[in-house]
């Protein structure tokens, strides 16, 4: 409020404020660009906090297996892929690692009239 009163006094004394206004505009843009990532992270944190899309113990269980076979035989390729996938599954079962599957549970409440 004091700032605007000060500007009004300067205008009353016929002082040119165009350079001040341009400087404030450029300064505002510079500050906005500098804080863009910080404010984006802050809004993301608030979104995660209030929406609670994660629960304790959740974790993105993504893995990728890449291998190459020196054969043109598609049957041999598929047999090898199946053997590798079963070996991974057996190893997970030994280590008591469960495969997560996307599931959805729907509860229906039936009201009787």
VMD Tcl script that builds the backbone (N, CA, C; Angstrom):
set m [mol new atoms 339]
animate dup $m
set s [atomselect $m all]
$s set {name element resname resid chain x y z} {
  {N N UNK 1 A 0.816 -1.173 0.000}
  {CA C UNK 1 A 0.000 0.000 0.000}
  {C C UNK 1 A 0.872 1.254 0.000}
  {N N UNK 2 A 1.943 1.207 0.800}
  {CA C UNK 2 A 2.858 2.352 0.835}
  {C C UNK 2 A 3.548 2.538 -0.519}
  {N N UNK 3 A 3.791 1.405 -1.186}
  {CA C UNK 3 A 4.447 1.470 -2.489}
  {C C UNK 3 A 3.591 2.243 -3.484}
  {N N UNK 4 A 2.281 1.950 -3.501}
  {CA C UNK 4 A 1.386 2.646 -4.422}
  {C C UNK 4 A 1.250 4.132 -4.057}
  {N N UNK 5 A 1.263 4.423 -2.786}
  {CA C UNK 5 A 1.214 5.828 -2.356}
  {C C UNK 5 A 2.472 6.558 -2.825}
  {N N UNK 6 A 3.612 5.868 -2.712}
  {CA C UNK 6 A 4.879 6.449 -3.163}
  {C C UNK 6 A 4.842 6.719 -4.670}
  {N N UNK 7 A 4.285 5.755 -5.432}
  {CA C UNK 7 A 4.166 5.939 -6.886}
  {C C UNK 7 A 3.231 7.103 -7.209}
  {N N UNK 8 A 2.152 7.255 -6.459}
  {CA C UNK 8 A 1.226 8.362 -6.690}
  {C C UNK 8 A 1.902 9.706 -6.442}
  {N N UNK 9 A 2.758 9.752 -5.420}
  {CA C UNK 9 A 3.491 10.990 -5.137}
  {C C UNK 9 A 4.445 11.315 -6.278}
  {N N UNK 10 A 5.136 10.277 -6.797}
  {CA C UNK 10 A 6.062 10.508 -7.907}
  {C C UNK 10 A 5.327 11.009 -9.148}
  {N N UNK 11 A 4.139 10.440 -9.421}
  {CA C UNK 11 A 3.347 10.892 -10.566}
  {C C UNK 11 A 2.908 12.345 -10.352}
  {N N UNK 12 A 2.582 12.704 -9.115}
  {CA C UNK 12 A 2.154 14.076 -8.813}
  {C C UNK 12 A 3.268 15.080 -9.095}
  {N N UNK 13 A 4.511 14.662 -8.941}
  {CA C UNK 13 A 5.650 15.545 -9.218}
  {C C UNK 13 A 6.146 15.420 -10.662}
  {N N UNK 14 A 5.340 14.797 -11.524}
  {CA C UNK 14 A 5.645 14.635 -12.951}
  {C C UNK 14 A 6.966 13.899 -13.202}
  {N N UNK 15 A 7.230 12.862 -12.422}
  {CA C UNK 15 A 8.427 12.030 -12.623}
  {C C UNK 15 A 8.039 10.867 -13.529}
  {N N UNK 16 A 8.845 10.633 -14.569}
  {CA C UNK 16 A 8.569 9.569 -15.540}
  {C C UNK 16 A 8.789 8.204 -14.887}
  {N N UNK 17 A 7.746 7.375 -14.864}
  {CA C UNK 17 A 7.823 6.054 -14.234}
  {C C UNK 17 A 7.886 4.918 -15.250}
  {N N UNK 18 A 8.026 5.252 -16.532}
  {CA C UNK 18 A 8.018 4.203 -17.560}
  {C C UNK 18 A 9.182 3.235 -17.380}
  {N N UNK 19 A 10.367 3.732 -17.072}
  {CA C UNK 19 A 11.514 2.836 -16.884}
  {C C UNK 19 A 11.321 1.964 -15.641}
  {N N UNK 20 A 10.688 2.507 -14.605}
  {CA C UNK 20 A 10.421 1.727 -13.394}
  {C C UNK 20 A 9.423 0.612 -13.692}
  {N N UNK 21 A 8.378 0.927 -14.448}
  {CA C UNK 21 A 7.372 -0.073 -14.786}
  {C C UNK 21 A 7.977 -1.173 -15.660}
  {N N UNK 22 A 8.800 -0.782 -16.627}
  {CA C UNK 22 A 9.471 -1.778 -17.484}
  {C C UNK 22 A 10.394 -2.654 -16.644}
  {N N UNK 23 A 11.128 -2.040 -15.738}
  {CA C UNK 23 A 12.030 -2.807 -14.870}
  {C C UNK 23 A 11.288 -3.787 -13.987}
  {N N UNK 24 A 10.156 -3.354 -13.437}
  {CA C UNK 24 A 9.347 -4.261 -12.616}
  {C C UNK 24 A 8.785 -5.408 -13.456}
  {N N UNK 25 A 8.390 -5.104 -14.686}
  {CA C UNK 25 A 7.866 -6.155 -15.566}
  {C C UNK 25 A 8.919 -7.190 -15.904}
  {N N UNK 26 A 10.102 -6.711 -16.275}
  {CA C UNK 26 A 11.196 -7.634 -16.603}
  {C C UNK 26 A 11.619 -8.417 -15.368}
  {N N UNK 27 A 11.674 -7.729 -14.237}
  {CA C UNK 27 A 12.033 -8.414 -12.988}
  {C C UNK 27 A 11.013 -9.463 -12.605}
  {N N UNK 28 A 9.752 -9.155 -12.807}
  {CA C UNK 28 A 8.696 -10.120 -12.515}
  {C C UNK 28 A 8.781 -11.351 -13.392}
  {N N UNK 29 A 9.071 -11.135 -14.670}
  {CA C UNK 29 A 9.222 -12.272 -15.590}
  {C C UNK 29 A 10.428 -13.118 -15.189}
  {N N UNK 30 A 11.529 -12.469 -14.831}
  {CA C UNK 30 A 12.733 -13.212 -14.426}
  {C C UNK 30 A 12.468 -14.030 -13.171}
  {N N UNK 31 A 11.773 -13.449 -12.213}
  {CA C UNK 31 A 11.463 -14.181 -10.978}
  {C C UNK 31 A 10.512 -15.338 -11.269}
  {N N UNK 32 A 9.525 -15.105 -12.118}
  {CA C UNK 32 A 8.576 -16.171 -12.464}
  {C C UNK 32 A 9.275 -17.335 -13.156}
  {N N UNK 33 A 10.183 -17.028 -14.078}
  {CA C UNK 33 A 10.922 -18.100 -14.759}
  {C C UNK 33 A 11.847 -18.837 -13.796}
  {N N UNK 34 A 12.440 -18.106 -12.867}
  {CA C UNK 34 A 13.349 -18.734 -11.913}
  {C C UNK 34 A 12.597 -19.652 -10.951}
  {N N UNK 35 A 11.375 -19.285 -10.609}
  {CA C UNK 35 A 10.602 -20.071 -9.640}
  {C C UNK 35 A 9.685 -21.097 -10.291}
  {N N UNK 36 A 9.719 -21.192 -11.606}
  {CA C UNK 36 A 8.808 -22.089 -12.312}
  {C C UNK 36 A 8.954 -23.538 -11.844}
  {N N UNK 37 A 10.164 -24.059 -11.790}
  {CA C UNK 37 A 10.373 -25.447 -11.376}
  {C C UNK 37 A 10.049 -25.642 -9.906}
  {N N UNK 38 A 10.428 -24.678 -9.089}
  {CA C UNK 38 A 10.175 -24.793 -7.648}
  {C C UNK 38 A 8.672 -24.819 -7.379}
  {N N UNK 39 A 7.930 -23.914 -8.018}
  {CA C UNK 39 A 6.488 -23.883 -7.815}
  {C C UNK 39 A 5.817 -25.129 -8.389}
  {N N UNK 40 A 6.312 -25.627 -9.513}
  {CA C UNK 40 A 5.773 -26.869 -10.071}
  {C C UNK 40 A 5.968 -28.042 -9.126}
  {N N UNK 41 A 7.160 -28.118 -8.517}
  {CA C UNK 41 A 7.426 -29.178 -7.542}
  {C C UNK 41 A 6.547 -29.028 -6.306}
  {N N UNK 42 A 6.335 -27.789 -5.874}
  {CA C UNK 42 A 5.493 -27.554 -4.698}
  {C C UNK 42 A 4.049 -27.980 -4.977}
  {N N UNK 43 A 3.520 -27.623 -6.143}
  {CA C UNK 43 A 2.160 -28.039 -6.479}
  {C C UNK 43 A 2.068 -29.559 -6.624}
  {N N UNK 44 A 3.099 -30.191 -7.158}
  {CA C UNK 44 A 3.111 -31.653 -7.263}
  {C C UNK 44 A 3.103 -32.289 -5.881}
  {N N UNK 45 A 3.880 -31.725 -4.966}
  {CA C UNK 45 A 3.923 -32.256 -3.593}
  {C C UNK 45 A 2.558 -32.128 -2.929}
  {N N UNK 46 A 1.887 -30.980 -3.103}
  {CA C UNK 46 A 0.552 -30.820 -2.534}
  {C C UNK 46 A -0.421 -31.816 -3.143}
  {N N UNK 47 A -0.322 -32.034 -4.443}
  {CA C UNK 47 A -1.197 -32.979 -5.111}
  {C C UNK 47 A -0.988 -34.393 -4.576}
  {N N UNK 48 A 0.252 -34.791 -4.412}
  {CA C UNK 48 A 0.537 -36.125 -3.869}
  {C C UNK 48 A 0.061 -36.233 -2.429}
  {N N UNK 49 A 0.258 -35.170 -1.651}
  {CA C UNK 49 A -0.133 -35.210 -0.244}
  {C C UNK 49 A -1.649 -35.328 -0.095}
  {N N UNK 50 A -2.402 -34.554 -0.861}
  {CA C UNK 50 A -3.844 -34.542 -0.684}
  {C C UNK 50 A -4.543 -35.680 -1.433}
  {N N UNK 51 A -4.049 -36.070 -2.589}
  {CA C UNK 51 A -4.680 -37.154 -3.344}
  {C C UNK 51 A -4.297 -38.531 -2.819}
  {N N UNK 52 A -3.135 -38.632 -2.215}
  {CA C UNK 52 A -2.613 -39.888 -1.673}
  {C C UNK 52 A -2.692 -41.033 -2.691}
  {N N UNK 53 A -2.025 -40.886 -3.854}
  {CA C UNK 53 A -2.075 -41.954 -4.847}
  {C C UNK 53 A -1.204 -43.153 -4.475}
  {N N UNK 54 A -0.349 -42.985 -3.464}
  {CA C UNK 54 A 0.541 -44.063 -3.050}
  {C C UNK 54 A 0.229 -44.448 -1.616}
  {N N UNK 55 A 0.504 -45.684 -1.297}
  {CA C UNK 55 A 0.354 -46.171 0.071}
  {C C UNK 55 A 1.702 -46.692 0.537}
  {N N UNK 56 A 1.841 -46.826 1.854}
  {CA C UNK 56 A 3.089 -47.355 2.396}
  {C C UNK 56 A 3.282 -48.775 1.861}
  {N N UNK 57 A 4.444 -49.039 1.336}
  {CA C UNK 57 A 4.750 -50.349 0.790}
  {C C UNK 57 A 4.621 -50.427 -0.723}
  {N N UNK 58 A 4.051 -49.374 -1.354}
  {CA C UNK 58 A 3.948 -49.368 -2.818}
  {C C UNK 58 A 5.318 -49.128 -3.424}
  {N N UNK 59 A 5.586 -49.844 -4.509}
  {CA C UNK 59 A 6.799 -49.618 -5.271}
  {C C UNK 59 A 6.726 -50.387 -6.531}
  {N N UNK 60 A 6.846 -48.747 -8.444}
  {CA C UNK 60 A 6.618 -48.649 -9.867}
  {C C UNK 60 A 6.859 -49.890 -10.602}
  {N N UNK 61 A 7.866 -52.095 -9.455}
  {CA C UNK 61 A 8.038 -53.477 -9.876}
  {C C UNK 61 A 8.080 -53.537 -11.380}
  {N N UNK 62 A 8.911 -52.827 -11.943}
  {CA C UNK 62 A 9.101 -52.814 -13.387}
  {C C UNK 62 A 10.467 -53.386 -13.700}
  {N N UNK 63 A 10.490 -54.301 -14.598}
  {CA C UNK 63 A 11.772 -54.827 -15.052}
  {C C UNK 63 A 11.656 -55.165 -16.523}
  {N N UNK 64 A 12.786 -55.205 -17.147}
  {CA C UNK 64 A 12.819 -55.500 -18.567}
  {C C UNK 64 A 13.951 -56.487 -18.812}
  {N N UNK 65 A 13.653 -57.522 -19.555}
  {CA C UNK 65 A 14.651 -58.521 -19.901}
  {C C UNK 65 A 14.887 -58.429 -21.408}
  {N N UNK 66 A 16.137 -58.224 -21.778}
  {CA C UNK 66 A 16.490 -58.130 -23.191}
  {C C UNK 66 A 17.516 -59.216 -23.495}
  {N N UNK 67 A 17.265 -59.966 -24.522}
  {CA C UNK 67 A 18.216 -61.003 -24.929}
  {C C UNK 67 A 18.114 -61.190 -26.430}
  {N N UNK 68 A 19.174 -61.700 -26.997}
  {CA C UNK 68 A 19.245 -61.936 -28.434}
  {C C UNK 68 A 19.588 -63.393 -28.672}
  {N N UNK 69 A 18.978 -63.990 -29.670}
  {CA C UNK 69 A 19.275 -65.365 -30.050}
  {C C UNK 69 A 19.853 -65.364 -31.461}
  {N N UNK 70 A 20.866 -66.185 -31.655}
  {CA C UNK 70 A 21.472 -66.285 -32.982}
  {C C UNK 70 A 20.794 -67.406 -33.761}
  {N N UNK 71 A 19.505 -67.212 -33.989}
  {CA C UNK 71 A 18.747 -68.180 -34.767}
  {C C UNK 71 A 17.604 -67.465 -35.475}
  {N N UNK 72 A 17.209 -68.018 -36.589}
  {CA C UNK 72 A 16.058 -67.499 -37.308}
  {C C UNK 72 A 14.820 -68.348 -37.051}
  {N N UNK 73 A 14.966 -69.389 -36.230}
  {CA C UNK 73 A 13.877 -70.311 -35.943}
  {C C UNK 73 A 12.950 -69.688 -34.889}
  {N N UNK 74 A 11.729 -69.328 -35.311}
  {CA C UNK 74 A 10.787 -68.668 -34.410}
  {C C UNK 74 A 10.375 -69.587 -33.268}
  {N N UNK 75 A 10.222 -70.877 -33.549}
  {CA C UNK 75 A 9.860 -71.839 -32.503}
  {C C UNK 75 A 10.909 -71.896 -31.407}
  {N N UNK 76 A 12.188 -71.910 -31.803}
  {CA C UNK 76 A 13.270 -71.934 -30.811}
  {C C UNK 76 A 13.283 -70.634 -30.001}
  {N N UNK 77 A 13.011 -69.514 -30.671}
  {CA C UNK 77 A 12.949 -68.228 -29.974}
  {C C UNK 77 A 11.856 -68.249 -28.907}
  {N N UNK 78 A 10.655 -68.725 -29.286}
  {CA C UNK 78 A 9.544 -68.762 -28.348}
  {C C UNK 78 A 9.809 -69.731 -27.204}
  {N N UNK 79 A 10.427 -70.889 -27.492}
  {CA C UNK 79 A 10.771 -71.843 -26.431}
  {C C UNK 79 A 11.764 -71.232 -25.450}
  {N N UNK 80 A 12.750 -70.515 -25.972}
  {CA C UNK 80 A 13.747 -69.869 -25.114}
  {C C UNK 80 A 13.099 -68.770 -24.282}
  {N N UNK 81 A 12.224 -67.981 -24.889}
  {CA C UNK 81 A 11.536 -66.920 -24.151}
  {C C UNK 81 A 10.697 -67.516 -23.020}
  {N N UNK 82 A 9.999 -68.601 -23.295}
  {CA C UNK 82 A 9.186 -69.253 -22.273}
  {C C UNK 82 A 10.067 -69.798 -21.153}
  {N N UNK 83 A 11.190 -70.391 -21.491}
  {CA C UNK 83 A 12.090 -70.932 -20.471}
  {C C UNK 83 A 12.622 -69.815 -19.571}
  {N N UNK 84 A 12.988 -68.685 -20.173}
  {CA C UNK 84 A 13.494 -67.549 -19.386}
  {C C UNK 84 A 12.399 -67.004 -18.480}
  {N N UNK 85 A 11.186 -66.837 -19.000}
  {CA C UNK 85 A 10.096 -66.306 -18.194}
  {C C UNK 85 A 9.739 -67.243 -17.038}
  {N N UNK 86 A 9.732 -68.557 -17.295}
  {CA C UNK 86 A 9.457 -69.506 -16.219}
  {C C UNK 86 A 10.575 -69.502 -15.178}
  {N N UNK 87 A 11.818 -69.348 -15.621}
  {CA C UNK 87 A 12.941 -69.287 -14.667}
  {C C UNK 87 A 12.823 -68.050 -13.775}
  {N N UNK 88 A 12.421 -66.938 -14.366}
  {CA C UNK 88 A 12.217 -65.717 -13.566}
  {C C UNK 88 A 11.089 -65.939 -12.563}
  {N N UNK 89 A 9.980 -66.520 -13.006}
  {CA C UNK 89 A 8.853 -66.775 -12.123}
  {C C UNK 89 A 9.229 -67.720 -10.987}
  {N N UNK 90 A 9.969 -68.775 -11.295}
  {CA C UNK 90 A 10.400 -69.717 -10.255}
  {C C UNK 90 A 11.327 -69.051 -9.243}
  {N N UNK 91 A 12.224 -68.208 -9.720}
  {CA C UNK 91 A 13.132 -67.497 -8.823}
  {C C UNK 91 A 12.348 -66.553 -7.918}
  {N N UNK 92 A 11.361 -65.872 -8.475}
  {CA C UNK 92 A 10.528 -64.989 -7.658}
  {C C UNK 92 A 9.769 -65.791 -6.600}
  {N N UNK 93 A 9.265 -66.938 -6.984}
  {CA C UNK 93 A 8.532 -67.762 -6.021}
  {C C UNK 93 A 9.450 -68.251 -4.905}
  {N N UNK 94 A 10.700 -68.621 -5.230}
  {CA C UNK 94 A 11.661 -69.035 -4.194}
  {C C UNK 94 A 11.937 -67.906 -3.212}
  {N N UNK 95 A 12.032 -66.690 -3.735}
  {CA C UNK 95 A 12.330 -65.515 -2.907}
  {C C UNK 95 A 11.069 -64.916 -2.287}
  {N N UNK 96 A 9.925 -65.559 -2.520}
  {CA C UNK 96 A 8.627 -65.112 -2.020}
  {C C UNK 96 A 8.278 -63.707 -2.498}
  {N N UNK 97 A 8.579 -63.460 -3.761}
  {CA C UNK 97 A 8.211 -62.191 -4.404}
  {C C UNK 97 A 6.947 -62.447 -5.199}
  {N N UNK 98 A 5.895 -61.693 -4.893}
  {CA C UNK 98 A 4.628 -61.873 -5.586}
  {C C UNK 98 A 4.559 -60.975 -6.814}
  {N N UNK 99 A 3.985 -61.521 -7.853}
  {CA C UNK 99 A 3.776 -60.739 -9.067}
  {C C UNK 99 A 2.530 -59.882 -8.873}
  {N N UNK 100 A 2.660 -58.573 -8.970}
  {CA C UNK 100 A 1.465 -57.733 -8.830}
  {C C UNK 100 A 0.694 -57.688 -10.138}
  {N N UNK 101 A -0.583 -57.772 -10.020}
  {CA C UNK 101 A -1.440 -57.677 -11.192}
  {C C UNK 101 A -2.397 -56.509 -10.971}
  {N N UNK 102 A -2.660 -55.740 -11.997}
  {CA C UNK 102 A -3.612 -54.649 -11.817}
  {C C UNK 102 A -4.996 -55.216 -11.542}
  {N N UNK 103 A -5.503 -54.940 -10.370}
  {CA C UNK 103 A -6.813 -55.446 -9.994}
  {C C UNK 103 A -7.676 -54.291 -9.512}
  {N N UNK 104 A -8.955 -54.546 -9.507}
  {CA C UNK 104 A -9.903 -53.560 -9.020}
  {C C UNK 104 A -11.007 -54.310 -8.297}
  {N N UNK 105 A -11.340 -53.855 -7.112}
  {CA C UNK 105 A -12.401 -54.472 -6.335}
  {C C UNK 105 A -13.579 -53.520 -6.288}
  {N N UNK 106 A -14.739 -54.024 -6.634}
  {CA C UNK 106 A -15.946 -53.217 -6.622}
  {C C UNK 106 A -16.899 -53.826 -5.611}
  {N N UNK 107 A -17.339 -53.005 -4.660}
  {CA C UNK 107 A -18.285 -53.438 -3.655}
  {C C UNK 107 A -19.658 -52.860 -3.998}
  {N N UNK 108 A -20.644 -53.729 -4.066}
  {CA C UNK 108 A -22.005 -53.296 -4.354}
  {C C UNK 108 A -22.851 -53.483 -3.113}
  {N N UNK 109 A -23.548 -52.454 -2.729}
  {CA C UNK 109 A -24.482 -52.530 -1.616}
  {C C UNK 109 A -25.888 -52.601 -2.183}
  {N N UNK 110 A -26.527 -53.711 -1.917}
  {CA C UNK 110 A -27.872 -53.876 -2.432}
  {C C UNK 110 A -28.853 -53.543 -1.328}
  {N N UNK 111 A -29.648 -52.547 -1.556}
  {CA C UNK 111 A -30.656 -52.146 -0.573}
  {C C UNK 111 A -31.954 -52.889 -0.875}
  {N N UNK 112 A -32.478 -53.463 0.150}
  {CA C UNK 112 A -33.747 -54.165 -0.018}
  {C C UNK 112 A -34.880 -53.221 0.318}
  {N N UNK 113 A -35.928 -53.268 -0.489}
  {CA C UNK 113 A -37.082 -52.364 -0.274}
  {C C UNK 113 A -38.036 -52.946 0.709}
}
mol reanalyze $m
mol bondsrecalc $m
mol representation Tube
mol addrep $m
